[in-house]
């Protein structure tokens, strides 16, 4: 029950300052409410100090309200200020009402501890100094009345030393959190970069075969479920080996890059282009039937013929098209497109073939 109620929101990173504040507030609140409940009963039945009983009961109710608000709004900063202010006021009141029990001043250590942890070193210092300005003034005003001078000096010095230690600790903790957040951000950025590099062809800067397979699987499943049409197109640069043999592989790479740019200029934003391997490219065409795919292929074929590659070669490509109808797998679809591409090459290259052409040639 408690674990379910005192739960850090899932959107908060586990290794963050916010996550630590949630844990502190939840842990502190459980302890605080237990202590307030105990002392409320103790002061009511044993000491008969009803003023303290009422003060403790009000604190119990207020803290419960803060927890409910935190769970509803998930505003950790608002809750942190509310908890610190509650402790601030409670301890000042408790110091005044517990004059005859000087050991009660020990509870004051909980204020800087909470203020620094929840508000940070700067705001925690402001709140702590403000509290001690009231508390030390009060201590000095009751010297030789309810407390000795030696006791007052010890109380003041111990509180100041404890505050100094807390400030040093919190400053160091904040630096560690900043460093950790920076490392996590860099790791996330590098992870995204590595992920992108793993699916991008280094030369042409378009998707590689791994990403094409992933997209094809996703689109195939969607088409199967919703009875949608889509087509794939395998494009092969004609006589590309001659380019490498004549000009060398560096020029061959340049041709591949320019070929990619030519294709990209003539397709839709929704079309998915990738390098299938070597001089072969694949286009995945969502919501495209066979006729539309052939029309696009003819447009691409003509565009390639007219494109200025800066080097003399065939300036042509062969196209193999397959359209999703009732194929039982993505592999079968690829096989059909591959056979169509082979038919295009057998027909003299620089042409478009589809499954329909395969049937007529059998």
HUDA-V353570 format. One record per backbone hydrogen bond with DSSP energy under -1.0 kcal/mol. CO is the residue of the C=O (numbers start at 0). NH is the residue of the N-H. E is the energy in kcal/mol with one decimal. If there is no record, write none. Layout:
{{CO	NH	E} {CO	NH	E}}
This chain:
{{0	4	-2.0} {1	5	-3.3} {4	6	-1.6} {8	11	-1.5} {15	19	-1.8} {16	20	-2.1} {17	21	-2.4} {18	22	-2.1} {19	23	-2.2} {20	24	-2.9} {21	25	-2.6} {22	26	-2.6} {23	27	-3.4} {24	28	-2.5} {25	29	-1.9} {26	30	-1.8} {27	31	-3.4} {28	32	-2.9} {29	33	-1.6} {30	34	-2.5} {31	35	-2.9} {32	36	-2.2} {33	37	-2.3} {34	38	-2.8} {35	39	-2.2} {36	40	-1.7} {37	41	-2.6} {38	42	-3.2} {39	43	-1.4} {40	44	-2.7} {41	45	-2.6} {41	46	-1.5} {42	48	-1.1} {47	49	-1.3} {48	52	-1.6} {49	53	-2.5} {50	54	-2.2} {51	55	-2.8} {52	56	-2.2} {53	57	-2.5} {54	58	-2.1} {55	59	-2.1} {56	60	-2.1} {57	61	-2.8} {58	62	-2.5} {59	63	-1.8} {60	64	-2.1} {61	65	-2.1} {62	66	-2.2} {63	67	-2.2} {64	68	-2.3} {65	69	-2.4} {66	70	-2.3} {67	71	-1.8} {68	72	-3.1} {69	73	-2.1} {74	78	-2.0} {75	79	-2.3} {76	80	-2.3} {77	81	-2.0} {78	82	-2.5} {79	83	-2.3} {80	84	-2.6} {81	85	-2.1} {82	86	-2.2} {83	87	-2.6} {84	88	-2.5} {85	89	-2.4} {86	90	-2.8} {87	91	-1.8} {88	92	-2.3} {89	93	-2.7} {90	94	-2.7} {91	95	-1.6} {92	96	-2.3} {93	97	-1.6} {97	100	-1.6} {100	103	-2.2} {101	104	-2.1} {102	105	-1.6} {103	106	-1.6} {104	107	-1.8} {105	108	-1.6} {106	109	-1.8} {107	110	-1.3} {108	112	-1.4} {109	113	-2.0} {110	114	-3.0} {111	115	-2.6} {112	116	-1.6} {113	117	-2.5} {114	118	-2.4} {115	119	-1.5} {119	123	-1.9} {120	124	-1.5} {121	125	-1.9} {122	126	-2.3} {123	127	-2.4} {124	128	-2.8} {125	129	-2.1} {126	130	-2.2} {127	131	-2.8} {128	132	-1.9} {129	133	-1.4} {130	134	-2.7} {131	135	-3.2} {132	136	-1.2} {133	137	-2.0} {134	138	-2.6} {135	139	-2.6} {136	140	-1.6} {141	144	-1.9} {141	145	-2.2} {141	146	-1.3} {146	143	-3.0} {147	151	-2.1} {148	152	-2.3} {149	153	-2.2} {150	154	-2.2} {151	155	-2.5} {152	156	-2.8} {153	157	-2.4} {154	158	-1.9} {155	159	-2.2} {156	160	-2.7} {157	161	-2.2} {158	162	-2.1} {159	163	-2.3} {160	164	-2.4} {161	165	-2.2} {162	166	-2.5} {163	167	-2.1} {164	168	-2.4} {165	169	-3.0} {166	170	-2.4} {167	171	-1.9} {168	172	-2.4} {169	173	-2.6} {170	174	-1.9} {171	175	-2.1} {172	176	-2.3} {173	177	-2.4} {174	178	-2.5} {175	179	-2.6} {176	180	-2.9} {177	181	-2.2} {178	182	-2.4} {179	183	-2.6} {180	184	-2.4} {181	185	-2.4} {182	186	-2.5} {183	187	-2.5} {184	188	-2.4} {185	189	-2.8} {186	190	-2.5} {187	191	-2.1} {188	192	-2.2} {189	193	-2.9} {190	194	-2.3} {191	195	-2.2} {192	196	-2.7} {193	197	-1.8} {195	198	-1.1} {198	207	-2.1} {200	204	-2.1} {205	200	-4.0} {206	274	-3.0} {207	211	-2.1} {208	212	-2.5} {209	213	-1.6} {210	214	-2.7} {211	215	-2.8} {212	216	-2.1} {213	217	-1.9} {214	218	-2.8} {215	219	-2.4} {216	220	-2.1} {217	221	-2.0} {218	222	-2.6} {219	223	-2.4} {220	224	-2.1} {221	225	-2.8} {222	226	-1.0} {222	227	-1.1} {229	323	-3.1} {230	284	-3.3} {231	321	-2.1} {232	282	-2.7} {233	319	-2.4} {234	280	-2.9} {235	317	-2.7} {239	243	-1.6} {240	244	-2.5} {241	245	-2.4} {242	246	-3.0} {243	247	-1.0} {247	251	-1.8} {248	252	-2.5} {249	253	-1.9} {250	254	-2.4} {251	255	-2.0} {252	256	-2.1} {253	257	-2.5} {254	258	-2.8} {255	259	-2.1} {256	260	-2.1} {257	261	-2.3} {258	262	-2.1} {259	263	-2.7} {260	264	-1.7} {262	265	-1.5} {271	283	-2.7} {272	206	-1.1} {273	281	-2.8} {276	279	-2.6} {278	236	-1.6} {279	275	-1.4} {279	276	-1.7} {280	234	-3.3} {281	273	-2.2} {282	232	-2.3} {283	271	-2.5} {284	230	-2.0} {288	292	-2.3} {289	293	-2.5} {290	294	-2.2} {291	295	-2.2} {292	296	-2.4} {293	297	-2.5} {294	298	-2.0} {295	299	-2.6} {296	300	-2.7} {297	301	-2.2} {298	302	-2.2} {299	303	-2.5} {300	304	-1.7} {301	305	-1.6} {302	306	-1.1} {315	237	-1.9} {317	235	-2.4} {318	352	-2.2} {319	233	-2.8} {321	231	-2.8} {328	332	-1.4} {329	333	-2.5} {330	334	-2.4} {331	335	-2.1} {332	336	-2.2} {333	337	-2.7} {334	338	-2.3} {335	339	-2.2} {336	340	-2.2} {337	341	-2.2} {338	342	-2.2} {339	343	-2.0} {340	344	-2.0} {341	345	-2.3} {342	346	-1.3} {343	348	-2.1} {344	347	-1.5} {350	318	-2.4} {352	320	-2.5} {353	357	-1.3} {354	358	-1.7} {355	359	-1.5} {356	360	-1.2}}
